[in-house]
Amino acid sequence: MTETMFLKSLLEITMLICFGAAWPISIYKSWTSRSSRGKSALFLVVIIVGYLAGIGKCLLDSTHWSVVALYVVNVTMVSIDMLLYFRNEALEKKTAESC
């Protein structure tokens, strides 16, 4: 691996760790609030598509597995947050119907 390739991977890993640090907090808030307020399914889909594009780029470039693994972890966390979004939407609808 050349110095430039190493630096590119290091920068990408740093970006993924920084972006990924926010998802556990978002998941926790989605889980505990039981509300979809302030969330957007479209936004979550756009994020997932972006991470999947990153995985595709890594596979085409034969990027080190650790970078791909970080993309997979991030996609998984966003997917969990999306599932919680739909759960919370259903809970809100059920609550509205019972009132």
Beta strands, then each sheet from edge to edge (+ up, - down):
end
